[in-house]
Amino acid sequence: MEDRVYVAGIGLISAIGDSVDETFQSLKKEVSGISHITLFDSVNRGKLPVGEVKISNTLLAKRLSQKTHITRTALLGIHAAREAASHAGIDLKKWRTGLISATTVGGMDKTENFFYNFRENPRKGRLREVVNHECGKTTELIADDLGINNFLSTVNTACSSSVNSIAFGARLIKHNELDIVIAGGTDALSKFTLNGFNSLMILDPQPCRPFDASRNGLNLGEGAGFVVLISDRVRKMEKKTPAVYVGGYANTNDSYHQTASSPDGRGSYGAMQKALEMSGLHPVDVDYINLHGTGTLNNDLSEGTAIGRLYGERYPKLSSTKAFTGHTLGASGGIEAIFSIIAIEKQCVFPNLRFKNPIEEVKLIPQTKFEQNIKIRHVMSNSFGFGGNCSSIIFSANS
């Protein structure tokens, strides 16, 4: 169909793999990436597990032929965006190409190092550690690496950021503003975010257990995920046969609390309902839901309540994959969008690791084992952020 926006390429890096194929193998083998901090100093080292990408900044910069003072957030983003562009196999310079990148951390991983020296002596501290601090600079560094200059935008709506960037990219293509958009997000672990989330008392000292009755919080993670979106015109001219297209998306805001979701899940419900409406699908048409599922008391109860309101007791296969990667904040929507696309391409669903007992109030029982060779045509991915910013996106098989 001429108004469809197709997914021509995907690329990611996270605690369970530094490529799409490696990540799929980890999901298939049910190998979690949650472990202790190894790459930066923290008072919580050895106390709070995280989903860390086990590649140092030095090695990552060398692999990408980048300077070592580039922020980790940008390096992770460059890595994933390059894979997505390579997978698409399209000369981006031939088309009106844009980049929409999401991040919540920006260059904080470098900035916080600067202040140790600066605090001791205002004449000390290396300015190159703060020059890339702002979130928009991350986008610029990724765009420079890919040679994109038609359109750049940065999205920061907390944990829904990446889904909103993909939705924005799809809208720009549908309205004929751009032909191709690389969209997604990237975030790196930092002391700032680790300590900040710890102050909210929502970090689990054990590997997280989304949607389990014994859940006790989330594990932070890091990574990046980007998709290459193309118009139908590009698809025809480039003779591409994408397996997946963007079916629908929606963003709502329940305006309930700065850091908590509404107990009745009204924002979550609204996002899912409106995404279905845009896609022309009914709830029963969705074959798998990649849940936001952070593992916190508030989120899982709120999202579970919204699922119950939308589906009753007859819900599709569903799971949270954050037990694999940790909560990658602004990157989570991009990474999990790719998991959703993989589910369609590989005809599979992923397990909700460490689940044993359902939450009493919602009694939701997620998928607990990797399952393949099942019919997966429509997948919904949920990303619900601070401030009640809730987004859902639906990917559908192109057949």
C-alpha positions as CSV (number, residue, x, y, z in Angstrom):
1,M,0.0,0.0,0.0
2,E,1.3,3.4,-0.9
3,D,0.9,5.0,2.5
4,R,2.7,2.3,4.4
5,V,6.0,2.9,6.1
6,Y,8.3,-0.1,5.9
7,V,11.1,-1.3,8.1
8,A,14.1,-1.8,5.8
9,G,16.9,-2.2,8.4
10,I,17.5,-2.9,12.1
11,G,20.5,-2.5,14.3
12,L,21.1,-2.8,18.0
13,I,23.6,-3.3,20.8
14,S,22.7,-4.3,24.4
15,A,23.8,-6.4,27.3
16,I,22.9,-9.6,25.4
17,G,24.6,-8.9,22.1
18,D,26.3,-6.3,19.9
19,S,24.4,-7.3,16.8
20,V,20.9,-8.3,15.8
21,D,21.9,-11.9,15.2
22,E,23.9,-12.2,18.5
23,T,21.0,-10.7,20.3
24,F,18.5,-13.2,18.8
25,Q,20.7,-16.1,19.8
26,S,20.7,-14.8,23.4
27,L,17.0,-14.4,23.4
28,K,16.6,-17.9,21.9
29,K,18.9,-19.5,24.5
30,E,17.3,-17.5,27.3
31,V,20.7,-15.9,28.3
32,S,20.2,-12.8,30.5
33,G,22.7,-9.9,30.4
34,I,22.1,-8.8,34.0
35,S,25.3,-8.8,36.0
36,H,27.5,-6.7,38.2
37,I,29.0,-3.3,37.1
38,T,32.5,-3.7,35.6
39,L,33.1,-0.6,33.5
40,F,32.7,2.3,35.8
41,D,33.3,3.1,39.5
42,S,30.3,3.4,41.7
43,V,29.5,3.0,45.4
44,N,26.8,0.5,44.2
45,R,29.3,-1.6,42.4
46,G,28.7,-5.2,43.5
47,K,25.4,-4.2,45.1
48,L,23.1,-3.3,42.2
49,P,23.1,-5.5,39.1
50,V,22.8,-3.8,35.6
51,G,22.5,-4.7,32.0
52,E,25.9,-3.6,30.9
53,V,27.4,-3.8,27.4
54,K,30.6,-5.6,28.1
55,I,32.7,-3.4,25.8
56,S,34.9,-0.6,27.1
57,N,34.7,2.9,25.7
58,T,38.3,2.5,24.4
59,L,37.5,-0.7,22.5
60,L,34.2,0.6,21.3
61,A,35.8,3.8,19.9
62,K,38.6,1.8,18.3
63,R,36.1,-0.6,16.7
64,L,34.1,2.4,15.3
65,S,37.2,4.5,14.4
66,Q,36.0,7.2,16.7
67,K,37.9,9.4,19.1
68,T,38.1,8.1,22.7
69,H,36.5,11.3,24.1
70,I,33.2,10.6,22.3
71,T,30.5,9.9,24.8
72,R,29.5,6.3,25.4
73,T,25.9,7.2,24.5
74,A,27.0,8.4,21.1
75,L,29.3,5.4,20.6
76,L,26.5,2.9,21.3
77,G,24.2,4.9,19.0
78,I,26.7,4.9,16.2
79,H,27.2,1.2,16.5
80,A,23.5,0.4,16.3
81,A,22.7,2.9,13.6
82,R,25.5,1.7,11.4
83,E,24.2,-1.9,11.6
84,A,20.7,-0.7,10.7
85,A,22.0,1.3,7.7
86,S,24.1,-1.6,6.5
87,H,21.2,-4.0,6.9
88,A,19.0,-1.7,4.8
89,G,21.6,-1.6,2.0
90,I,20.4,1.7,0.6
91,D,22.5,4.7,-0.4
92,L,21.2,7.2,2.1
93,K,22.6,10.2,0.1
94,K,20.2,9.4,-2.8
95,W,17.2,10.2,-0.8
96,R,15.8,12.8,1.6
97,T,17.1,11.0,4.7
98,G,16.5,12.1,8.3
99,L,17.7,10.9,11.7
100,I,15.6,11.0,14.8
101,S,17.4,9.8,17.9
102,A,16.2,9.5,21.4
103,T,18.2,9.7,24.6
104,T,17.7,10.6,28.2
105,V,21.3,10.4,29.5
106,G,23.0,12.3,26.7
107,G,26.7,12.7,27.4
108,M,26.4,12.4,31.2
109,D,28.9,9.5,31.3
110,K,31.7,11.9,30.3
111,T,30.4,15.0,32.1
112,E,30.3,13.4,35.5
113,N,34.0,12.6,35.2
114,F,34.8,16.3,34.4
115,F,33.4,17.5,37.7
116,Y,35.7,15.4,39.9
117,N,38.7,17.5,38.9
118,F,36.7,20.7,38.4
119,R,35.3,20.5,42.0
120,E,38.9,20.3,43.4
121,N,40.1,23.2,41.2
122,P,38.0,25.3,38.9
123,R,41.0,25.6,36.6
124,K,41.1,21.8,36.1
125,G,38.9,19.4,34.2
126,R,39.0,18.6,30.5
127,L,36.5,20.5,28.5
128,R,36.3,17.9,25.9
129,E,34.4,15.8,28.5
130,V,31.5,18.3,28.6
131,V,31.4,19.6,25.1
132,N,29.2,16.6,24.0
133,H,27.0,16.7,27.1
134,E,23.6,17.8,25.6
135,C,21.2,15.2,24.2
136,G,21.1,16.8,20.8
137,K,24.9,16.5,20.4
138,T,24.5,12.7,20.6
139,T,22.2,12.9,17.6
140,E,24.6,15.1,15.7
141,L,27.5,12.7,16.3
142,I,25.5,9.8,14.9
143,A,24.3,11.8,11.9
144,D,27.8,12.9,11.1
145,D,29.0,9.3,11.1
146,L,26.2,8.3,8.7
147,G,26.5,11.4,6.6
148,I,22.9,12.5,7.3
149,N,22.1,16.2,7.1
150,N,18.6,16.6,5.6
151,F,16.8,16.5,9.0
152,L,17.8,15.9,12.6
153,S,15.7,15.7,15.7
154,T,16.2,14.6,19.3
155,V,13.5,13.1,21.4
156,N,13.5,13.0,25.2
157,T,10.2,11.8,26.7
158,A,11.8,9.5,29.3
159,C,11.3,5.8,28.7
160,S,8.9,6.3,25.8
161,S,11.5,8.3,23.8
162,S,12.5,5.8,21.2
163,V,8.9,4.8,20.3
164,N,8.1,8.4,19.9
165,S,11.1,8.9,17.6
166,I,10.0,6.0,15.4
167,A,6.4,7.3,15.3
168,F,7.7,10.8,14.5
169,G,9.8,9.3,11.7
170,A,6.8,7.4,10.3
171,R,4.7,10.6,10.3
172,L,7.3,12.5,8.4
173,I,7.5,9.8,5.7
174,K,3.7,9.6,5.5
175,H,3.4,13.3,5.0
176,N,6.1,13.2,2.3
177,E,8.6,15.3,4.2
178,L,11.3,12.6,4.1
179,D,11.9,9.4,2.1
180,I,14.0,7.6,4.7
181,V,14.3,8.0,8.5
182,I,16.7,6.3,10.8
183,A,14.9,6.3,14.1
184,G,15.5,4.9,17.6
185,G,17.5,5.7,20.7
186,T,20.6,5.2,22.7
187,D,21.5,5.5,26.4
188,A,24.6,4.6,28.5
189,L,24.9,3.7,32.1
190,S,26.2,6.4,34.4
191,K,26.5,7.2,38.0
192,F,24.0,10.0,37.7
193,T,21.2,7.7,36.5
194,L,22.1,4.8,38.8
195,N,22.2,7.0,41.9
196,G,19.1,8.9,40.7
197,F,17.0,5.8,40.3
198,N,18.4,4.4,43.5
199,S,17.1,7.5,45.4
200,L,13.6,6.6,44.2
201,M,14.1,3.2,45.8
202,I,13.0,1.3,42.7
203,L,16.2,-0.6,41.9
204,D,16.3,-4.3,42.7
205,P,19.5,-5.6,44.3
206,Q,18.7,-8.9,42.5
207,P,18.1,-9.6,38.9
208,C,14.6,-8.1,38.1
209,R,11.4,-10.2,37.9
210,P,8.9,-8.3,35.8
211,F,5.2,-9.2,36.5
212,D,6.1,-11.6,39.3
213,A,4.3,-11.2,42.6
214,S,7.8,-11.0,44.3
215,R,9.1,-8.2,42.0
216,N,11.1,-5.6,43.8
217,G,12.2,-3.1,41.3
218,L,14.1,-2.7,38.0
219,N,17.7,-3.2,36.8
220,L,19.1,-0.3,34.8
221,G,20.7,-1.2,31.4
222,E,22.4,0.5,28.5
223,G,22.4,0.1,24.7
224,A,21.0,1.4,21.5
225,G,18.4,0.3,18.9
226,F,17.6,1.9,15.5
227,V,15.3,1.1,12.6
228,V,15.5,2.3,9.0
229,L,12.1,3.4,7.9
230,I,11.3,3.9,4.2
231,S,8.4,5.1,2.1
232,D,6.6,2.9,-0.5
233,R,8.3,4.9,-3.2
234,V,11.8,4.0,-1.9
235,R,10.7,0.4,-1.5
236,K,9.7,0.2,-5.2
237,M,12.7,2.2,-6.5
238,E,15.2,0.3,-4.5
239,K,13.4,-3.0,-5.2
240,K,13.2,-3.9,-1.5
241,T,10.9,-6.5,0.0
242,P,10.6,-5.6,3.7
243,A,9.1,-8.2,5.9
244,V,7.6,-5.7,8.3
245,Y,5.8,-2.3,8.2
246,V,4.7,0.1,10.9
247,G,1.0,-0.6,11.5
248,G,0.1,2.0,14.1
249,Y,1.3,4.0,17.0
250,A,0.0,6.3,19.7
251,N,1.2,8.6,22.5
252,T,-0.8,9.6,25.6
253,N,-0.1,11.2,28.9
254,D,-2.0,10.4,32.1
255,S,-0.6,13.4,34.0
256,Y,-0.7,11.4,37.2
257,H,2.7,11.7,38.8
258,Q,6.3,12.8,37.9
259,T,7.7,9.2,38.3
260,A,4.7,6.9,38.7
261,S,2.1,5.5,36.4
262,S,-1.6,5.9,37.2
263,P,-2.9,3.0,39.2
264,D,-5.8,2.4,36.8
265,G,-3.4,2.3,33.8
266,R,-5.4,4.9,31.9
267,G,-2.4,6.2,30.0
268,S,-1.2,2.7,29.1
269,Y,-4.7,1.7,28.1
270,G,-5.1,4.8,25.9
271,A,-1.9,4.3,24.1
272,M,-2.6,0.7,23.3
273,Q,-6.2,1.4,22.3
274,K,-5.3,4.3,20.0
275,A,-2.4,2.4,18.4
276,L,-4.9,-0.4,17.5
277,E,-7.3,2.1,16.2
278,M,-4.7,3.7,13.9
279,S,-3.6,0.2,12.6
280,G,-7.2,-0.8,11.9
281,L,-6.8,-3.9,14.1
282,H,-8.8,-5.3,17.0
283,P,-7.2,-6.4,20.2
284,V,-7.7,-10.1,19.2
285,D,-5.5,-9.5,16.1
286,V,-2.4,-8.9,18.1
287,D,-0.3,-12.1,18.4
288,Y,2.3,-10.9,20.9
289,I,2.9,-7.9,23.2
290,N,6.3,-6.8,24.2
291,L,5.4,-5.3,27.6
292,H,7.1,-2.3,29.1
293,G,7.4,-4.5,32.2
294,T,10.1,-2.8,34.3
295,G,9.7,-5.0,37.4
296,T,8.6,-2.2,39.7
297,L,5.6,-2.5,42.0
298,N,3.9,0.5,40.3
299,N,4.6,-0.1,36.6
300,D,3.7,-3.8,36.4
301,L,0.5,-3.4,38.3
302,S,-0.5,-0.4,36.2
303,E,0.3,-2.0,32.9
304,G,-1.3,-5.3,33.9
305,T,-4.4,-3.4,34.8
306,A,-4.5,-1.8,31.4
307,I,-4.0,-5.1,29.7
308,G,-6.9,-6.6,31.7
309,R,-9.1,-3.7,30.7
310,L,-8.2,-4.1,27.1
311,Y,-8.3,-7.9,26.9
312,G,-10.1,-9.3,29.9
313,E,-8.8,-12.8,30.5
314,R,-8.1,-13.6,26.9
315,Y,-4.9,-11.8,26.2
316,P,-2.3,-12.8,23.6
317,K,1.2,-14.1,24.3
318,L,3.1,-11.4,26.1
319,S,6.4,-10.8,28.0
320,S,8.8,-8.3,29.3
321,T,12.3,-8.6,27.8
322,K,13.9,-6.2,30.3
323,A,14.8,-9.2,32.4
324,F,17.4,-9.8,29.6
325,T,18.7,-6.3,29.0
326,G,17.7,-4.2,32.0
327,H,15.8,-1.0,31.6
328,T,17.7,0.9,28.9
329,L,15.7,4.1,29.5
330,G,15.5,6.2,26.3
331,A,16.9,3.3,24.2
332,S,14.3,0.7,25.5
333,G,11.6,1.5,22.9
334,G,14.1,1.2,20.0
335,I,15.6,-2.0,21.3
336,E,12.2,-3.6,22.1
337,A,10.8,-2.4,18.7
338,I,13.5,-4.5,17.1
339,F,12.6,-7.4,19.4
340,S,9.1,-7.0,18.1
341,I,10.3,-7.0,14.5
342,I,12.4,-10.1,15.1
343,A,9.4,-11.8,16.5
344,I,7.6,-11.3,13.2
345,E,10.6,-12.2,11.1
346,K,11.5,-15.3,13.1
347,Q,7.9,-16.2,14.0
348,C,8.7,-16.5,17.7
349,V,8.0,-15.0,21.1
350,F,10.4,-14.4,23.9
351,P,10.3,-15.5,27.6
352,N,9.7,-13.3,30.6
353,L,12.7,-14.5,32.6
354,R,12.4,-15.3,36.3
355,F,8.6,-15.2,36.4
356,K,7.1,-17.7,38.9
357,N,3.9,-16.3,40.5
358,P,1.4,-13.8,39.0
359,I,0.5,-10.5,40.6
360,E,-2.6,-11.1,42.7
361,E,-4.5,-8.1,41.5
362,V,-4.2,-8.8,37.8
363,K,-3.2,-12.5,37.6
364,L,-1.3,-11.9,34.3
365,I,0.8,-14.9,33.2
366,P,3.5,-14.0,30.7
367,Q,5.3,-16.3,28.3
368,T,8.0,-18.1,30.3
369,K,9.8,-20.0,27.5
370,F,11.2,-19.1,24.1
371,E,8.8,-20.4,21.4
372,Q,9.3,-20.5,17.7
373,N,7.4,-21.7,14.6
374,I,4.2,-20.0,15.6
375,K,2.1,-17.5,13.6
376,I,3.1,-14.0,14.5
377,R,1.6,-11.3,12.2
378,H,1.0,-8.3,14.5
379,V,3.1,-7.3,17.5
380,M,2.6,-4.5,19.9
381,S,5.4,-2.9,21.8
382,N,4.8,-0.8,24.9
383,S,7.0,1.9,26.3
384,F,5.7,3.9,29.3
385,G,7.8,6.8,30.7
386,F,8.1,9.1,33.7
387,G,5.5,11.9,33.8
388,G,2.9,9.5,32.4
389,N,4.2,9.7,28.9
390,C,2.9,6.4,27.4
391,S,3.5,5.1,23.9
392,S,2.6,1.9,22.0
393,I,3.6,0.9,18.5
394,I,2.4,-2.0,16.3
395,F,4.5,-3.7,13.7
396,S,2.8,-6.0,11.2
397,A,3.9,-8.6,8.7
398,N,4.1,-7.4,5.1
399,S,2.2,-10.1,3.3
